[in-house]
Amino acid sequence: MSELTRRVLFSLVAIPIALGAIWYGDWALAALLAIAAALGAHEYFGIARAAGHQPFATAGAALAGLVPIALHARRLGVYGGDLGTVALVILLIVFAASIWRRWPDGRPLGAAATTGFGIAYTGATLGYGYLLRYHPYAVGRTAGAALLALPLILTWTSDIGAYFVGRTLGRRKLIPAVSPGKTIAGAVGSLVLCMVVAWAYQRWVLVPQATLALRPFIVVIGASGALLFGAIVSVAAQIGDLAESLIKRESGVKDSSHLLPGHGGVLDRLDSLFFVLPVAYLAFDWLLIPALR
């Protein structure tokens, strides 16, 4: 079976599952994000070990997976405390554990740092997917799904634009020492295409939805805001891709794993989203306004 065939077959299974979780939200979305975060963290810790670090891989992967679950539990009222404080205490516990489990020859500072960063890089960032789905500016299933879908679509658009424009017009390399395949033309193509798609999305998806009710159950992006949002997401997506390439290059690893047929590992597929989701959440607060008051 060719690599392209494996990619297509995997996509035929994975895409409906992801779309269903985005639409349904609730426990389905939290579970999907938790699984992705735990697997991504596991791969990240493997890369860290290849670079000579000794992270707390099992505990770190479990904690990364718990982040979306904790956000879901808080939304349901199961836990009403400050999750930021809980996260800080957990990081301090990881640091304290390195004193006994990694001292004297286990590079305790590196172990604590790589473990804490791995949890944040995978679990915390993907947790923003859940926060976007239940953004305070969106009320209802349609609105939440529409808001979360936008940065996801723009991330895929960024990859497509960079690939095809780079192959067609790419001459000068962007950062060859980190990712030899990236070109300046591809980066510009990604930027422009994301801006166009973001504008079209707000024009034909968000705005029609906003006119269907007499209360603010969705948000509207103005034309200029949509263009800016598309540009921000494109930049975040490309930096996320380069960041994962950087850590793999430092560790001498080609793929984060071979878990996903034809796609490499979870990190290889979600590298852009680790940057896009928190940036998109912040950008929504800056650029979006309630449709009706």
C-alpha positions in Angstrom: 0.0 0.0 0.0 1.5 3.4 -1.0 2.0 6.2 1.4 -0.7 8.3 -0.4 -3.2 5.5 -0.1 -2.5 5.2 3.6 -2.9 8.9 4.1 -6.2 8.9 2.2 -7.6 6.0 4.2 -6.6 7.4 7.5 -8.1 10.8 6.6 -11.4 9.1 5.6 -11.6 7.8 9.2 -10.0 10.6 11.2 -11.8 13.6 9.6 -15.4 12.5 10.3 -14.4 11.7 13.9 -12.9 15.2 14.3 -15.8 16.9 12.7 -18.3 15.0 14.8 -16.4 15.9 18.0 -16.3 19.6 17.0 -20.0 19.6 16.3 -21.1 17.6 19.4 -18.6 19.3 21.7 -18.9 18.3 25.4 -17.2 15.1 26.5 -16.6 14.0 22.9 -14.4 17.0 22.1 -12.7 16.9 25.5 -11.9 13.2 25.1 -10.5 13.7 21.6 -8.3 16.6 22.7 -7.2 14.6 25.7 -6.1 11.6 23.6 -4.3 13.8 21.1 -2.6 15.7 24.0 -1.4 12.6 25.7 -0.1 11.0 22.5 1.5 14.2 21.5 3.2 14.6 24.9 4.4 11.0 24.7 6.1 11.7 21.4 7.5 15.0 22.6 9.1 13.3 25.6 10.6 10.6 23.3 12.2 13.4 21.2 13.5 15.0 24.5 15.1 11.7 25.5 16.7 11.5 22.1 18.2 14.9 22.8 19.7 13.6 26.1 17.0 14.8 28.6 15.2 12.5 31.1 11.7 13.9 31.4 9.0 12.3 33.5 7.4 10.8 30.4 4.5 8.8 31.8 3.4 11.3 34.4 3.8 14.2 31.9 1.7 12.5 29.2 -1.0 11.7 31.7 -1.1 15.3 32.9 -1.2 16.7 29.4 -4.2 14.5 28.7 -5.9 15.7 31.8 -5.9 19.4 30.8 -8.8 19.2 28.3 -10.7 16.9 30.8 -10.1 19.5 33.6 -11.5 22.3 31.4 -14.6 20.1 30.6 -15.1 19.4 34.3 -14.9 23.0 35.2 -17.4 24.0 32.6 -19.8 21.4 34.0 -19.3 22.7 37.5 -17.5 19.6 38.8 -14.6 21.8 39.9 -14.9 25.5 40.4 -11.3 26.4 41.5 -8.6 28.2 39.8 -7.0 25.9 37.2 -4.1 28.2 36.7 -3.1 27.8 40.4 -3.5 24.0 40.1 -1.3 24.0 37.0 1.4 26.0 38.9 1.4 23.6 41.8 1.7 20.6 39.5 4.7 22.2 37.9 6.3 22.8 41.3 5.6 19.2 42.2 7.4 18.0 39.0 10.3 20.3 39.9 10.4 18.9 43.4 10.2 15.3 42.1 13.3 15.9 40.0 15.3 16.4 43.3 14.8 12.7 44.3 14.2 11.0 41.0 16.8 12.7 38.7 19.6 13.8 41.1 22.6 13.6 41.0 23.2 12.4 37.4 19.8 12.6 35.8 20.0 16.3 34.9 17.1 17.4 37.2 16.7 20.9 35.8 16.4 19.6 32.3 14.0 16.9 33.4 11.7 19.3 35.2 11.9 21.9 32.3 11.2 19.4 29.5 8.4 17.8 31.5 6.7 21.1 32.3 7.1 22.4 28.8 5.8 19.2 27.3 2.6 19.4 29.3 2.1 23.1 28.2 3.2 22.5 24.6 0.6 19.7 24.0 -2.1 19.6 26.7 -2.4 23.3 27.5 -2.4 24.4 23.9 -4.9 21.8 22.7 -7.1 22.8 25.7 -7.7 26.0 23.9 -9.6 24.0 21.3 -12.2 23.3 24.0 -12.2 26.9 25.2 -12.8 28.1 21.6 -15.7 25.7 21.2 -17.3 27.3 24.3 -16.1 30.8 23.8 -18.2 33.4 25.7 -18.9 35.2 22.4 -20.6 32.1 21.0 -23.8 30.6 22.4 -25.1 27.3 21.0 -23.7 24.4 19.1 -23.7 26.0 15.7 -21.9 29.1 16.9 -19.3 27.2 19.0 -18.5 24.7 16.1 -18.2 27.6 13.6 -15.7 29.5 15.8 -13.6 26.4 16.4 -13.7 25.4 12.8 -12.3 28.7 11.6 -8.7 28.4 13.0 -8.7 24.7 12.0 -9.6 25.5 8.4 -7.1 28.3 8.3 -4.4 25.9 9.6 -5.1 23.4 6.8 -5.3 26.3 4.4 -1.8 27.5 5.5 -0.3 24.1 4.8 -2.0 23.9 1.4 -0.9 27.4 0.4 2.7 26.9 1.5 3.0 23.5 -0.2 1.5 24.4 -3.6 2.9 27.9 -3.9 6.3 26.8 -2.6 6.4 24.0 -5.2 5.4 26.3 -8.0 7.2 29.5 -7.3 9.6 28.7 -4.4 13.2 29.5 -5.1 14.7 31.0 -2.0 14.6 29.0 1.2 12.9 30.4 4.3 15.1 28.8 7.1 17.0 26.0 5.5 18.9 25.1 8.6 15.6 24.3 10.4 13.3 23.1 7.5 14.9 22.8 4.1 11.6 22.4 2.3 10.1 25.7 3.4 10.4 28.6 1.0 9.7 32.4 1.2 7.2 32.1 -1.7 5.4 29.3 0.2 5.2 31.4 3.3 3.8 34.4 1.4 1.3 32.1 -0.4 0.2 30.7 2.9 -0.3 34.2 4.3 -2.3 35.4 1.3 -4.5 32.3 1.0 -5.3 32.3 4.8 -6.4 36.0 4.6 -8.7 35.3 1.6 -10.2 32.2 3.3 -10.8 34.1 6.6 -12.5 36.9 4.7 -14.7 34.4 2.8 -15.5 32.5 6.0 -16.7 35.6 7.9 -18.7 36.8 4.8 -20.5 33.5 4.0 -20.5 31.5 7.3 -20.4 33.8 10.3 -22.5 36.6 9.1 -25.4 34.5 7.8 -25.4 32.6 11.1 -25.5 35.9 13.0 -28.7 37.0 11.3 -30.7 33.9 12.2 -31.4 34.9 15.8 -32.5 37.9 17.8 -29.7 37.5 20.4 -25.9 37.4 20.2 -25.3 33.7 19.7 -22.3 34.1 17.4 -19.8 36.8 16.5 -19.1 38.7 13.3 -15.6 39.6 12.1 -15.5 42.7 10.0 -13.6 42.5 6.6 -10.5 44.1 7.9 -10.6 42.0 11.1 -11.0 38.8 9.1 -8.0 39.6 6.9 -5.9 40.4 10.0 -7.1 37.2 11.8 -6.1 35.1 8.7 -2.7 36.7 8.7 -2.2 36.1 12.4 -3.2 32.4 12.1 -1.0 31.9 9.1 2.0 33.2 10.9 1.2 31.1 14.0 0.8 28.0 11.9 4.0 28.4 10.1 6.0 29.1 13.3 4.4 26.1 14.9 5.5 23.9 12.0 9.1 25.3 12.2 9.2 24.9 16.0 8.5 21.2 15.7 11.1 20.8 13.0 13.6 22.6 15.2 13.2 20.2 18.2 13.3 17.2 15.8 16.4 18.5 14.2 18.1 19.0 17.5 17.3 15.4 18.5 18.2 13.9 15.1 14.6 12.6 14.7 12.8 12.6 11.3 9.3 11.8 12.4 7.8 12.1 15.9 6.5 8.6 15.5 4.9 6.2 13.0 1.5 6.1 14.8 -0.6 7.7 12.1 -0.5 5.8 8.7 1.1 7.9 6.1 1.3 11.0 8.4 4.0 10.3 10.9 3.1 11.1 14.5 0.6 13.2 16.3 3.2 16.0 16.7 3.8 16.0 13.0 0.1 16.5 12.3 -0.7 18.9 15.1 2.4 21.0 15.3 0.8 24.1 13.8 -2.3 23.8 16.0 -0.2 23.9 19.1 0.5 27.5 18.2 -2.7 28.4 16.4 -5.3 27.5 19.0 -4.1 29.7 21.9 -3.2 32.5 19.4 -6.7 32.3 17.8 -8.3 32.4 21.2 -6.5 35.6 22.0 -7.2 37.1 18.6 -10.9 36.4 19.0 -10.9 38.6 22.1 -9.1 41.3 20.2 -10.9 41.2 16.9 -14.4 39.8 17.4 -17.5 41.7 18.5 -21.0 40.4 19.4 -23.2 40.3 16.3 -26.3 41.6 18.0 -26.7 43.4 21.3 
